[in-house]
Amino acid sequence: MNNDNRPVFLNLWQIRLPLPGIASILHRISGLLLFFSLPVLLWLLQTSLDSPTGFERVVSMLHHPLAMLSVAALLWSLAHHLLAGIRFLLLDMDVGLDRRASTHSARLVIIAAPLLALLLMWRLYL
Amino acid sequence: MSSGLGGMTAWLAQRISAVYLALFLVFFLLALLFTGSWNYAEWRALMAQPAMITATLLFHISLLLHAWVGVRDVIIDYVHPLPWRLAVLAAVGAALLALAFWGMLILVGLWYS
């Protein structure tokens, strides 16, 4: 069979990724964001535990508007990665594997992650 | 692959570490949600307990193992030329080892304070 002339359709703006696909790609993106933030997080941990002065420094740094934006992005990453990860573990155990259930759970994860991030932001900063 | 982790071992390590990471994070986030404001003394007292240091050490190791398998999967999916793939894998591996060492230094410092 000759497959050389298969049509290729990869217009990213027109492909409609189903919700489970969106949850999955966001799981990857959030995981990478968390990975790249590790050195900063370790530095914050070390400095905050080092001395009262270090602790105050970390607190005031985290109140800078740009830092707050980064914290929000990280908390969303954490929330999405955690919730989507739990969903994947359940799928591994054959829970919610049919199409309707997996679409519902994907929608739930995509909506719940930013809400959880907002809740944590509110608790951290207000 | 250069990791020395076969497909099945990596798959399993990814999921076992995920379960521990999730449990630790849920407890940690709940503590964060239900504690009002933190000061240095409280933060340090929480983190310097031997049980907390042990749990954090396990979290740290699980996290880096989990990150290795996950980032490795992404690299294998997107970086195709073999020399590039090996170079990026090596860089990520070296970075994770450095982070492992750094985190352990922090925890050893807490233990002996």
gemmi code that builds the backbone of each chain (N, CA, C; Angstrom):
import gemmi

chains = {
    "A": [
        ("MET", (0.845, -1.191, 0.000), (0.000, 0.000, 0.000), (0.881, 1.242, 0.000)),
        ("ASN", (0.490, 2.198, -0.830), (1.292, 3.420, -0.888), (0.655, 4.517, -0.038)),
        ("ASN", (1.371, 4.913, 0.997), (0.822, 5.911, 1.901), (1.416, 7.301, 1.682)),
        ("ASP", (2.215, 7.444, 0.616), (2.936, 8.705, 0.447), (2.015, 9.879, 0.141)),
        ("ASN", (0.839, 9.587, -0.423), (-0.030, 10.687, -0.824), (-1.192, 10.926, 0.133)),
        ("ARG", (-1.027, 10.434, 1.360), (-2.085, 10.674, 2.335), (-2.241, 12.175, 2.549)),
        ("PRO", (-3.484, 12.659, 2.724), (-3.628, 14.075, 3.055), (-3.123, 14.333, 4.479)),
        ("VAL", (-2.418, 15.424, 4.648), (-1.933, 15.796, 5.975), (-2.645, 17.072, 6.393)),
        ("PHE", (-3.295, 17.034, 7.533), (-4.018, 18.220, 7.995), (-3.521, 18.578, 9.382)),
        ("LEU", (-2.653, 19.569, 9.452), (-2.080, 19.912, 10.759), (-2.219, 21.402, 11.047)),
        ("ASN", (-3.318, 22.005, 10.606), (-3.531, 23.408, 10.940), (-3.992, 23.516, 12.394)),
        ("LEU", (-3.062, 23.957, 13.253), (-3.337, 23.931, 14.693), (-4.512, 24.816, 15.083)),
        ("TRP", (-4.810, 25.836, 14.246), (-5.914, 26.748, 14.590), (-7.267, 26.168, 14.197)),
        ("GLN", (-7.246, 25.126, 13.356), (-8.523, 24.556, 12.928), (-8.789, 23.174, 13.492)),
        ("ILE", (-7.739, 22.516, 14.012), (-7.961, 21.217, 14.635), (-8.726, 21.446, 15.939)),
        ("ARG", (-9.842, 20.757, 16.110), (-10.579, 20.888, 17.360), (-10.228, 19.715, 18.257)),
        ("LEU", (-9.339, 19.992, 19.211), (-8.882, 18.951, 20.123), (-10.020, 18.649, 21.101)),
        ("PRO", (-10.390, 17.380, 21.287), (-11.420, 17.074, 22.280), (-10.937, 17.389, 23.697)),
        ("LEU", (-11.884, 17.577, 24.637), (-11.525, 17.971, 26.003), (-10.470, 17.074, 26.649)),
        ("PRO", (-10.573, 15.729, 26.512), (-9.506, 14.914, 27.114), (-8.133, 15.245, 26.528)),
        ("GLY", (-8.097, 15.609, 25.250), (-6.832, 15.995, 24.634), (-6.309, 17.295, 25.208)),
        ("ILE", (-7.240, 18.243, 25.478), (-6.825, 19.512, 26.074), (-6.291, 19.288, 27.484)),
        ("ALA", (-7.019, 18.457, 28.275), (-6.551, 18.162, 29.637), (-5.158, 17.546, 29.586)),
        ("SER", (-4.926, 16.700, 28.578), (-3.656, 15.997, 28.469), (-2.506, 16.939, 28.105)),
        ("ILE", (-2.733, 17.820, 27.115), (-1.644, 18.720, 26.718), (-1.365, 19.731, 27.828)),
        ("LEU", (-2.425, 20.144, 28.567), (-2.208, 21.050, 29.696), (-1.438, 20.349, 30.818)),
        ("HIS", (-1.638, 19.033, 30.940), (-0.882, 18.262, 31.931), (0.619, 18.334, 31.613)),
        ("ARG", (0.937, 18.222, 30.331), (2.339, 18.325, 29.895), (2.896, 19.711, 30.149)),
        ("ILE", (2.127, 20.735, 29.699), (2.616, 22.110, 29.833), (2.807, 22.467, 31.305)),
        ("SER", (1.819, 22.097, 32.146), (1.940, 22.426, 33.566), (3.124, 21.686, 34.192)),
        ("GLY", (3.354, 20.441, 33.758), (4.493, 19.687, 34.281), (5.812, 20.352, 33.934)),
        ("LEU", (5.921, 20.832, 32.695), (7.160, 21.508, 32.288), (7.352, 22.810, 33.075)),
        ("LEU", (6.249, 23.583, 33.256), (6.354, 24.820, 34.040), (6.847, 24.521, 35.453)),
        ("LEU", (6.294, 23.465, 36.061), (6.709, 23.106, 37.419), (8.182, 22.713, 37.432)),
        ("PHE", (8.597, 21.950, 36.404), (10.001, 21.527, 36.323), (10.925, 22.742, 36.261)),
        ("PHE", (10.592, 23.717, 35.395), (11.476, 24.875, 35.245), (11.457, 25.779, 36.486)),
        ("SER", (10.425, 25.671, 37.304), (10.379, 26.531, 38.492), (11.131, 25.934, 39.680)),
        ("LEU", (11.576, 24.665, 39.546), (12.192, 23.992, 40.701), (13.373, 24.751, 41.331)),
        ("PRO", (14.319, 25.280, 40.524), (15.440, 25.983, 41.167), (14.979, 27.188, 41.985)),
        ("VAL", (14.005, 27.930, 41.445), (13.496, 29.097, 42.172), (12.820, 28.667, 43.469)),
        ("LEU", (12.022, 27.602, 43.381), (11.309, 27.131, 44.569), (12.293, 26.659, 45.643)),
        ("LEU", (13.352, 25.952, 45.224), (14.352, 25.504, 46.201), (15.042, 26.695, 46.844)),
        ("TRP", (15.336, 27.710, 46.019), (15.985, 28.903, 46.572), (15.060, 29.588, 47.587)),
        ("LEU", (13.764, 29.685, 47.257), (12.809, 30.302, 48.187), (12.726, 29.503, 49.491)),
        ("LEU", (12.712, 28.169, 49.363), (12.654, 27.309, 50.554), (13.879, 27.544, 51.428)),
        ("GLN", (15.048, 27.504, 50.787), (16.294, 27.671, 51.534), (16.352, 29.033, 52.232)),
        ("THR", (16.038, 30.094, 51.487), (16.127, 31.440, 52.045), (15.103, 31.644, 53.163)),
        ("SER", (13.893, 31.106, 52.971), (12.852, 31.320, 53.983), (13.167, 30.578, 55.274)),
        ("LEU", (13.933, 29.478, 55.192), (14.262, 28.712, 56.397), (15.563, 29.180, 57.032)),
        ("ASP", (16.331, 29.972, 56.304), (17.672, 30.338, 56.712), (17.691, 31.235, 57.944)),
        ("SER", (16.878, 32.297, 57.939), (16.907, 33.266, 59.046), (15.633, 34.094, 58.979)),
        ("PRO", (15.273, 34.787, 60.087), (14.100, 35.663, 60.042), (14.226, 36.709, 58.924)),
        ("THR", (15.450, 37.219, 58.710), (15.646, 38.202, 57.634), (15.339, 37.582, 56.271)),
        ("GLY", (15.838, 36.347, 56.061), (15.585, 35.644, 54.802), (14.100, 35.421, 54.598)),
        ("PHE", (13.423, 35.041, 55.678), (11.982, 34.806, 55.617), (11.250, 36.073, 55.176)),
        ("GLU", (11.613, 37.208, 55.814), (10.967, 38.482, 55.452), (11.257, 38.841, 53.995)),
        ("ARG", (12.493, 38.535, 53.550), (12.870, 38.833, 52.180), (11.982, 38.048, 51.202)),
        ("VAL", (11.797, 36.761, 51.510), (10.958, 35.928, 50.642), (9.522, 36.457, 50.624)),
        ("VAL", (9.003, 36.806, 51.819), (7.623, 37.304, 51.898), (7.466, 38.572, 51.062)),
        ("SER", (8.428, 39.506, 51.201), (8.261, 40.763, 50.452), (8.469, 40.538, 48.954)),
        ("MET", (9.403, 39.621, 48.589), (9.565, 39.310, 47.160), (8.297, 38.738, 46.566)),
        ("LEU", (7.633, 37.855, 47.328), (6.430, 37.202, 46.804), (5.258, 38.171, 46.683)),
        ("HIS", (5.399, 39.381, 47.268), (4.326, 40.365, 47.137), (4.535, 41.327, 45.985)),
        ("HIS", (5.648, 41.177, 45.272), (5.850, 41.968, 44.057), (4.805, 41.529, 43.021)),
        ("PRO", (4.194, 42.483, 42.306), (3.127, 42.111, 41.351), (3.540, 41.032, 40.347)),
        ("LEU", (4.765, 41.129, 39.802), (5.194, 40.109, 38.837), (5.328, 38.742, 39.502)),
        ("ALA", (5.825, 38.754, 40.761), (5.968, 37.497, 41.494), (4.590, 36.894, 41.747)),
        ("MET", (3.607, 37.757, 42.074), (2.256, 37.251, 42.332), (1.671, 36.598, 41.081)),
        ("LEU", (1.984, 37.200, 39.931), (1.532, 36.616, 38.662), (2.158, 35.228, 38.464)),
        ("SER", (3.469, 35.137, 38.755), (4.155, 33.848, 38.627), (3.602, 32.833, 39.609)),
        ("VAL", (3.330, 33.284, 40.842), (2.774, 32.367, 41.839), (1.421, 31.856, 41.362)),
        ("ALA", (0.611, 32.748, 40.779), (-0.694, 32.328, 40.260), (-0.515, 31.280, 39.164)),
        ("ALA", (0.424, 31.526, 38.238), (0.666, 30.568, 37.153), (1.139, 29.229, 37.712)),
        ("LEU", (2.010, 29.288, 38.732), (2.521, 28.051, 39.326), (1.441, 27.290, 40.075)),
        ("LEU", (0.579, 28.033, 40.790), (-0.488, 27.359, 41.531), (-1.477, 26.711, 40.558)),
        ("TRP", (-1.735, 27.403, 39.414), (-2.590, 26.757, 38.412), (-1.908, 25.484, 37.893)),
        ("SER", (-0.599, 25.589, 37.586), (0.134, 24.415, 37.095), (0.028, 23.259, 38.079)),
        ("LEU", (0.252, 23.594, 39.355), (0.209, 22.567, 40.393), (-1.188, 21.945, 40.468)),
        ("ALA", (-2.210, 22.818, 40.482), (-3.589, 22.331, 40.600), (-3.948, 21.463, 39.395)),
        ("HIS", (-3.630, 21.954, 38.189), (-3.985, 21.173, 37.001), (-3.208, 19.859, 36.957)),
        ("HIS", (-1.910, 19.918, 37.250), (-1.093, 18.709, 37.180), (-1.583, 17.661, 38.186)),
        ("LEU", (-1.943, 18.150, 39.394), (-2.436, 17.253, 40.449), (-3.776, 16.633, 40.051)),
        ("LEU", (-4.735, 17.488, 39.651), (-6.074, 16.971, 39.329), (-6.052, 16.083, 38.077)),
        ("ALA", (-5.361, 16.555, 37.020), (-5.285, 15.744, 35.803), (-4.528, 14.452, 36.086)),
        ("GLY", (-3.526, 14.519, 36.975), (-2.766, 13.324, 37.343), (-3.645, 12.306, 38.042)),
        ("ILE", (-4.495, 12.782, 38.974), (-5.417, 11.873, 39.658), (-6.360, 11.241, 38.628)),
        ("ARG", (-6.813, 12.074, 37.658), (-7.693, 11.554, 36.592), (-6.981, 10.455, 35.800)),
        ("PHE", (-5.699, 10.680, 35.474), (-4.965, 9.663, 34.709), (-4.789, 8.374, 35.513)),
        ("LEU", (-4.537, 8.519, 36.827), (-4.392, 7.312, 37.659), (-5.696, 6.514, 37.667)),
        ("LEU", (-6.834, 7.245, 37.750), (-8.132, 6.555, 37.722), (-8.342, 5.873, 36.372)),
        ("LEU", (-7.978, 6.570, 35.267), (-8.111, 5.957, 33.940), (-7.255, 4.694, 33.841)),
        ("ASP", (-6.030, 4.762, 34.437), (-5.153, 3.577, 34.448), (-5.846, 2.395, 35.112)),
        ("MET", (-6.703, 2.711, 36.112), (-7.389, 1.629, 36.828), (-8.760, 1.348, 36.221)),
        ("ASP", (-8.936, 1.798, 34.967), (-10.179, 1.541, 34.224), (-11.397, 2.250, 34.797)),
        ("VAL", (-11.171, 3.326, 35.555), (-12.298, 4.094, 36.079), (-12.591, 5.251, 35.119)),
        ("GLY", (-13.840, 5.357, 34.667), (-14.243, 6.474, 33.812), (-13.636, 6.445, 32.425)),
        ("LEU", (-13.485, 5.246, 31.893), (-12.757, 5.101, 30.634), (-13.623, 5.351, 29.399)),
        ("ASP", (-14.965, 5.228, 29.519), (-15.762, 5.412, 28.302), (-15.815, 6.882, 27.912)),
        ("ARG", (-16.218, 7.153, 26.671), (-15.987, 8.473, 26.104), (-16.715, 9.587, 26.870)),
        ("ARG", (-17.973, 9.318, 27.226), (-18.735, 10.353, 27.927), (-18.112, 10.692, 29.274)),
        ("ALA", (-17.798, 9.628, 30.044), (-17.237, 9.848, 31.379), (-15.899, 10.574, 31.284)),
        ("SER", (-15.074, 10.193, 30.311), (-13.748, 10.802, 30.250), (-13.843, 12.255, 29.767)),
        ("THR", (-14.863, 12.570, 28.948), (-15.067, 13.969, 28.561), (-15.518, 14.797, 29.769)),
        ("HIS", (-16.441, 14.222, 30.567), (-16.916, 14.931, 31.756), (-15.783, 15.184, 32.735)),
        ("SER", (-14.958, 14.144, 32.987), (-13.895, 14.305, 33.981), (-12.843, 15.292, 33.473)),
        ("ALA", (-12.604, 15.293, 32.147), (-11.640, 16.247, 31.590), (-12.155, 17.672, 31.786)),
        ("ARG", (-13.456, 17.889, 31.526), (-14.027, 19.220, 31.709), (-13.923, 19.650, 33.165)),
        ("LEU", (-14.230, 18.706, 34.079), (-14.161, 18.989, 35.514), (-12.754, 19.447, 35.909)),
        ("VAL", (-11.732, 18.717, 35.427), (-10.347, 19.053, 35.771), (-9.978, 20.439, 35.229)),
        ("ILE", (-10.354, 20.696, 33.958), (-9.973, 21.959, 33.321), (-10.606, 23.150, 34.041)),
        ("ILE", (-11.842, 22.964, 34.540), (-12.527, 24.056, 35.235), (-12.062, 24.169, 36.685)),
        ("ALA", (-11.846, 23.017, 37.344), (-11.524, 23.038, 38.776), (-10.127, 23.590, 39.048)),
        ("ALA", (-9.184, 23.355, 38.123), (-7.803, 23.770, 38.394), (-7.666, 25.282, 38.616)),
        ("PRO", (-8.206, 26.135, 37.708), (-8.083, 27.574, 37.975), (-8.842, 28.007, 39.227)),
        ("LEU", (-9.962, 27.333, 39.540), (-10.701, 27.684, 40.753), (-9.872, 27.372, 42.000)),
        ("LEU", (-9.232, 26.196, 42.005), (-8.375, 25.822, 43.135), (-7.206, 26.802, 43.265)),
        ("ALA", (-6.650, 27.193, 42.107), (-5.543, 28.155, 42.124), (-6.013, 29.494, 42.718)),
        ("LEU", (-7.210, 29.930, 42.335), (-7.756, 31.180, 42.878), (-7.940, 31.103, 44.390)),
        ("LEU", (-8.473, 29.964, 44.836), (-8.688, 29.752, 46.271), (-7.360, 29.854, 47.025)),
        ("LEU", (-6.322, 29.209, 46.484), (-5.012, 29.247, 47.141), (-4.425, 30.655, 47.105)),
        ("MET", (-4.596, 31.365, 45.994), (-4.119, 32.753, 45.905), (-4.786, 33.619, 46.967)),
        ("TRP", (-6.113, 33.454, 47.097), (-6.885, 34.225, 48.064), (-6.370, 33.955, 49.477)),
        ("ARG", (-6.110, 32.679, 49.766), (-5.655, 32.296, 51.109), (-4.235, 32.802, 51.381)),
        ("LEU", (-3.419, 32.816, 50.332), (-2.023, 33.227, 50.508), (-1.887, 34.735, 50.670)),
        ("TYR", (-2.701, 35.485, 49.937), (-2.444, 36.920, 49.847), (-3.459, 37.782, 50.582)),
        ("LEU", (-4.625, 37.225, 50.957), (-5.624, 38.093, 51.608), (-5.845, 37.714, 53.070)),
    ],
    "B": [
        ("MET", (17.244, 3.210, 27.105), (17.563, 4.642, 27.104), (18.663, 4.924, 28.103)),
        ("SER", (19.223, 6.095, 28.053), (20.362, 6.406, 28.907), (19.993, 6.436, 30.388)),
        ("SER", (18.685, 6.482, 30.682), (18.274, 6.578, 32.075), (18.551, 5.296, 32.841)),
        ("GLY", (18.605, 4.170, 32.140), (18.706, 2.912, 32.844), (17.353, 2.468, 33.356)),
        ("LEU", (16.305, 3.284, 33.078), (14.955, 2.889, 33.466), (14.263, 2.336, 32.227)),
        ("GLY", (13.859, 1.081, 32.287), (13.105, 0.520, 31.168), (11.714, 1.107, 31.146)),
        ("GLY", (10.968, 0.838, 30.069), (9.635, 1.411, 29.931), (8.717, 1.095, 31.096)),
        ("MET", (8.664, -0.166, 31.478), (7.734, -0.582, 32.526), (8.140, -0.017, 33.887)),
        ("THR", (9.460, -0.052, 34.176), (9.937, 0.492, 35.451), (9.634, 1.981, 35.528)),
        ("ALA", (9.882, 2.689, 34.410), (9.643, 4.127, 34.387), (8.157, 4.417, 34.595)),
        ("TRP", (7.317, 3.655, 33.906), (5.858, 3.825, 34.019), (5.413, 3.661, 35.467)),
        ("LEU", (5.962, 2.616, 36.109), (5.586, 2.321, 37.495), (6.133, 3.391, 38.446)),
        ("ALA", (7.392, 3.772, 38.242), (8.012, 4.795, 39.099), (7.228, 6.101, 39.007)),
        ("GLN", (6.796, 6.428, 37.784), (6.016, 7.637, 37.566), (4.755, 7.628, 38.429)),
        ("ARG", (4.081, 6.492, 38.478), (2.800, 6.429, 39.176), (2.947, 6.293, 40.678)),
        ("ILE", (3.947, 5.504, 41.137), (4.142, 5.376, 42.582), (4.579, 6.720, 43.173)),
        ("SER", (5.516, 7.403, 42.497), (5.941, 8.715, 42.990), (4.763, 9.681, 42.950)),
        ("ALA", (3.912, 9.572, 41.924), (2.759, 10.475, 41.801), (1.841, 10.349, 43.014)),
        ("VAL", (1.623, 9.110, 43.471), (0.713, 8.910, 44.601), (1.279, 9.588, 45.849)),
        ("TYR", (2.580, 9.402, 46.100), (3.168, 10.045, 47.280), (3.148, 11.567, 47.155)),
        ("LEU", (3.503, 12.082, 45.976), (3.498, 13.530, 45.752), (2.107, 14.104, 46.013)),
        ("ALA", (1.086, 13.400, 45.522), (-0.286, 13.888, 45.688), (-0.681, 13.906, 47.160)),
        ("LEU", (-0.355, 12.814, 47.898), (-0.714, 12.762, 49.318), (-0.031, 13.884, 50.091)),
        ("PHE", (1.278, 14.038, 49.876), (2.037, 15.073, 50.583), (1.451, 16.451, 50.267)),
        ("LEU", (1.195, 16.697, 48.978), (0.711, 18.021, 48.558), (-0.658, 18.335, 49.139)),
        ("VAL", (-1.532, 17.330, 49.177), (-2.872, 17.582, 49.717), (-2.762, 17.988, 51.190)),
        ("PHE", (-1.945, 17.266, 51.971), (-1.761, 17.643, 53.370), (-1.140, 19.029, 53.501)),
        ("PHE", (-0.125, 19.281, 52.674), (0.589, 20.550, 52.755), (-0.325, 21.712, 52.378)),
        ("LEU", (-1.111, 21.538, 51.306), (-2.007, 22.614, 50.867), (-3.130, 22.841, 51.881)),
        ("LEU", (-3.604, 21.741, 52.510), (-4.631, 21.907, 53.539), (-4.072, 22.686, 54.723)),
        ("ALA", (-2.833, 22.347, 55.126), (-2.191, 23.072, 56.226), (-2.080, 24.551, 55.867)),
        ("LEU", (-1.725, 24.794, 54.612), (-1.583, 26.169, 54.131), (-2.928, 26.893, 54.164)),
        ("LEU", (-3.980, 26.173, 53.737), (-5.308, 26.786, 53.667), (-5.858, 27.110, 55.050)),
        ("PHE", (-5.559, 26.246, 56.039), (-6.200, 26.411, 57.333), (-5.342, 27.109, 58.374)),
        ("THR", (-4.133, 27.487, 57.993), (-3.316, 28.262, 58.913), (-3.402, 29.717, 58.481)),
        ("GLY", (-3.596, 30.580, 59.460), (-3.747, 31.998, 59.136), (-2.477, 32.560, 58.530)),
        ("SER", (-1.737, 33.312, 59.307), (-0.506, 33.872, 58.770), (0.679, 33.153, 59.396)),
        ("TRP", (1.733, 33.005, 58.597), (2.922, 32.310, 59.064), (3.965, 33.336, 59.498)),
        ("ASN", (4.729, 32.981, 60.546), (5.940, 33.759, 60.795), (7.130, 32.803, 60.742)),
        ("TYR", (8.333, 33.373, 60.813), (9.539, 32.561, 60.644), (9.601, 31.413, 61.650)),
        ("ALA", (9.335, 31.721, 62.940), (9.473, 30.708, 63.984), (8.539, 29.519, 63.730)),
        ("GLU", (7.286, 29.819, 63.368), (6.321, 28.731, 63.107), (6.731, 27.904, 61.887)),
        ("TRP", (7.130, 28.586, 60.822), (7.541, 27.940, 59.572), (8.720, 27.017, 59.816)),
        ("ARG", (9.711, 27.552, 60.526), (10.916, 26.774, 60.819), (10.584, 25.587, 61.737)),
        ("ALA", (9.748, 25.829, 62.750), (9.378, 24.756, 63.683), (8.650, 23.636, 62.947)),
        ("LEU", (7.778, 24.014, 62.009), (7.061, 22.998, 61.228), (8.038, 22.154, 60.412)),
        ("MET", (8.947, 22.847, 59.687), (9.791, 22.141, 58.730), (10.943, 21.380, 59.385)),
        ("ALA", (11.332, 21.765, 60.616), (12.526, 21.166, 61.237), (12.207, 19.924, 62.063)),
        ("GLN", (10.931, 19.561, 62.210), (10.622, 18.313, 62.927), (11.200, 17.127, 62.149)),
        ("PRO", (11.782, 16.148, 62.883), (12.366, 14.988, 62.188), (11.370, 14.303, 61.241)),
        ("ALA", (10.109, 14.156, 61.667), (9.123, 13.491, 60.804), (8.903, 14.297, 59.528)),
        ("MET", (8.880, 15.639, 59.667), (8.648, 16.495, 58.506), (9.861, 16.462, 57.569)),
        ("ILE", (11.075, 16.440, 58.158), (12.278, 16.365, 57.319), (12.272, 15.062, 56.524)),
        ("THR", (11.915, 13.959, 57.182), (11.866, 12.666, 56.499), (10.835, 12.689, 55.373)),
        ("ALA", (9.626, 13.217, 55.691), (8.567, 13.268, 54.676), (8.978, 14.174, 53.517)),
        ("THR", (9.670, 15.268, 53.837), (10.095, 16.210, 52.794), (11.202, 15.602, 51.935)),
        ("LEU", (12.103, 14.839, 52.581), (13.166, 14.174, 51.821), (12.550, 13.197, 50.820)),
        ("LEU", (11.585, 12.424, 51.286), (10.903, 11.470, 50.410), (10.185, 12.210, 49.281)),
        ("PHE", (9.583, 13.365, 49.611), (8.904, 14.191, 48.609), (9.901, 14.674, 47.558)),
        ("HIS", (11.048, 15.153, 48.051), (12.080, 15.687, 47.164), (12.557, 14.627, 46.166)),
        ("ILE", (12.860, 13.422, 46.685), (13.340, 12.336, 45.825), (12.242, 11.916, 44.836)),
        ("SER", (11.008, 11.766, 45.353), (9.897, 11.369, 44.477), (9.692, 12.396, 43.378)),
        ("LEU", (9.778, 13.684, 43.758), (9.548, 14.767, 42.807), (10.566, 14.724, 41.673)),
        ("LEU", (11.857, 14.531, 42.025), (12.895, 14.557, 40.996), (12.807, 13.323, 40.093)),
        ("LEU", (12.462, 12.185, 40.697), (12.272, 10.959, 39.907), (11.095, 11.140, 38.939)),
        ("HIS", (9.998, 11.692, 39.475), (8.795, 11.950, 38.690), (9.103, 12.922, 37.546)),
        ("ALA", (9.856, 13.970, 37.864), (10.224, 14.974, 36.855), (11.096, 14.334, 35.777)),
        ("TRP", (12.011, 13.464, 36.192), (12.897, 12.818, 35.221), (12.094, 12.004, 34.208)),
        ("VAL", (11.198, 11.161, 34.701), (10.419, 10.320, 33.778), (9.549, 11.194, 32.873)),
        ("GLY", (8.910, 12.227, 33.462), (8.017, 13.077, 32.682), (8.745, 13.889, 31.624)),
        ("VAL", (9.821, 14.542, 32.022), (10.566, 15.377, 31.075), (11.225, 14.490, 30.020)),
        ("ARG", (11.682, 13.311, 30.432), (12.264, 12.364, 29.482), (11.252, 11.991, 28.407)),
        ("ASP", (10.009, 11.738, 28.815), (8.964, 11.409, 27.834), (8.754, 12.543, 26.844)),
        ("VAL", (8.733, 13.781, 27.366), (8.522, 14.946, 26.495), (9.694, 15.081, 25.514)),
        ("ILE", (10.922, 14.895, 26.003), (12.102, 15.014, 25.139), (12.070, 13.949, 24.037)),
        ("ILE", (11.723, 12.714, 24.429), (11.690, 11.635, 23.441), (10.622, 11.924, 22.380)),
        ("ASP", (9.515, 12.578, 22.786), (8.455, 12.904, 21.826), (8.854, 14.021, 20.863)),
        ("TYR", (9.599, 15.008, 21.349), (9.801, 16.205, 20.533), (11.216, 16.402, 20.003)),
        ("VAL", (12.220, 15.785, 20.633), (13.595, 15.990, 20.167), (14.039, 14.727, 19.439)),
        ("HIS", (14.091, 14.796, 18.104), (14.321, 13.572, 17.336), (15.770, 13.266, 16.967)),
        ("PRO", (16.574, 14.248, 16.517), (17.952, 13.877, 16.142), (18.681, 13.297, 17.369)),
        ("LEU", (19.271, 12.136, 17.213), (19.810, 11.421, 18.375), (20.827, 12.214, 19.192)),
        ("PRO", (21.804, 12.883, 18.532), (22.780, 13.622, 19.343), (22.111, 14.707, 20.184)),
        ("TRP", (21.155, 15.411, 19.595), (20.422, 16.443, 20.337), (19.658, 15.839, 21.497)),
        ("ARG", (18.990, 14.718, 21.192), (18.190, 14.088, 22.236), (19.073, 13.692, 23.418)),
        ("LEU", (20.223, 13.100, 23.119), (21.116, 12.672, 24.205), (21.646, 13.871, 24.987)),
        ("ALA", (21.963, 14.958, 24.239), (22.503, 16.150, 24.903), (21.458, 16.760, 25.847)),
        ("VAL", (20.217, 16.869, 25.355), (19.167, 17.468, 26.200), (18.872, 16.577, 27.404)),
        ("LEU", (18.815, 15.254, 27.163), (18.593, 14.322, 28.278), (19.703, 14.453, 29.321)),
        ("ALA", (20.944, 14.549, 28.846), (22.075, 14.646, 29.774), (21.989, 15.940, 30.585)),
        ("ALA", (21.622, 17.049, 29.906), (21.520, 18.334, 30.602), (20.437, 18.277, 31.677)),
        ("VAL", (19.270, 17.697, 31.324), (18.179, 17.601, 32.294), (18.587, 16.702, 33.460)),
        ("GLY", (19.244, 15.571, 33.136), (19.698, 14.660, 34.183), (20.671, 15.334, 35.134)),
        ("ALA", (21.617, 16.083, 34.567), (22.597, 16.775, 35.410), (21.904, 17.816, 36.280)),
        ("ALA", (20.946, 18.550, 35.703), (20.228, 19.566, 36.465), (19.465, 18.920, 37.623)),
        ("LEU", (18.812, 17.778, 37.345), (18.034, 17.124, 38.405), (18.950, 16.599, 39.516)),
        ("LEU", (20.135, 16.083, 39.138), (21.074, 15.614, 40.160), (21.541, 16.777, 41.031)),
        ("ALA", (21.808, 17.925, 40.384), (22.235, 19.104, 41.143), (21.127, 19.545, 42.105)),
        ("LEU", (19.877, 19.529, 41.620), (18.744, 19.904, 42.475), (18.600, 18.917, 43.635)),
        ("ALA", (18.820, 17.629, 43.360), (18.734, 16.609, 44.409), (19.741, 16.913, 45.509)),
        ("PHE", (20.979, 17.194, 45.090), (22.052, 17.474, 46.033), (21.736, 18.732, 46.852)),
        ("TRP", (21.289, 19.773, 46.157), (20.952, 21.040, 46.808), (19.846, 20.845, 47.867)),
        ("GLY", (18.785, 20.161, 47.474), (17.671, 19.926, 48.397), (18.125, 19.145, 49.625)),
        ("MET", (19.000, 18.152, 49.401), (19.473, 17.366, 50.534), (20.328, 18.210, 51.465)),
        ("LEU", (21.103, 19.139, 50.891), (21.888, 20.054, 51.735), (20.956, 20.864, 52.637)),
        ("ILE", (19.861, 21.374, 52.081), (18.905, 22.155, 52.871), (18.352, 21.308, 54.017)),
        ("LEU", (17.987, 20.057, 53.692), (17.376, 19.196, 54.710), (18.393, 18.776, 55.774)),
        ("VAL", (19.628, 18.492, 55.359), (20.675, 18.150, 56.337), (20.901, 19.336, 57.268)),
        ("GLY", (20.891, 20.551, 56.705), (21.046, 21.758, 57.519), (19.938, 21.880, 58.554)),
        ("LEU", (18.718, 21.522, 58.166), (17.591, 21.580, 59.104), (17.754, 20.535, 60.207)),
        ("TRP", (18.203, 19.346, 59.794), (18.326, 18.221, 60.731), (19.334, 18.553, 61.829)),
        ("TYR", (20.469, 19.140, 61.463), (21.545, 19.403, 62.430), (21.493, 20.811, 62.993)),
        ("SER", (20.312, 21.422, 63.033), (20.269, 22.780, 63.583), (19.738, 22.747, 65.009)),
    ],
}
model = gemmi.Model(1)
for chain_id, residues in chains.items():
    chain = gemmi.Chain(chain_id)
    for i, (resn, *xyz) in enumerate(residues, 1):
        res = gemmi.Residue()
        res.name, res.seqid = resn, gemmi.SeqId(i, " ")
        for name, pos in zip(("N", "CA", "C"), xyz):
            atom = gemmi.Atom()
            atom.name, atom.element = name, gemmi.Element(name[0])
            atom.pos, atom.b_iso = gemmi.Position(*pos), 0.0
            res.add_atom(atom)
        chain.add_residue(res)
    model.add_chain(chain)
structure = gemmi.Structure()
structure.add_model(model)
structure.setup_entities()
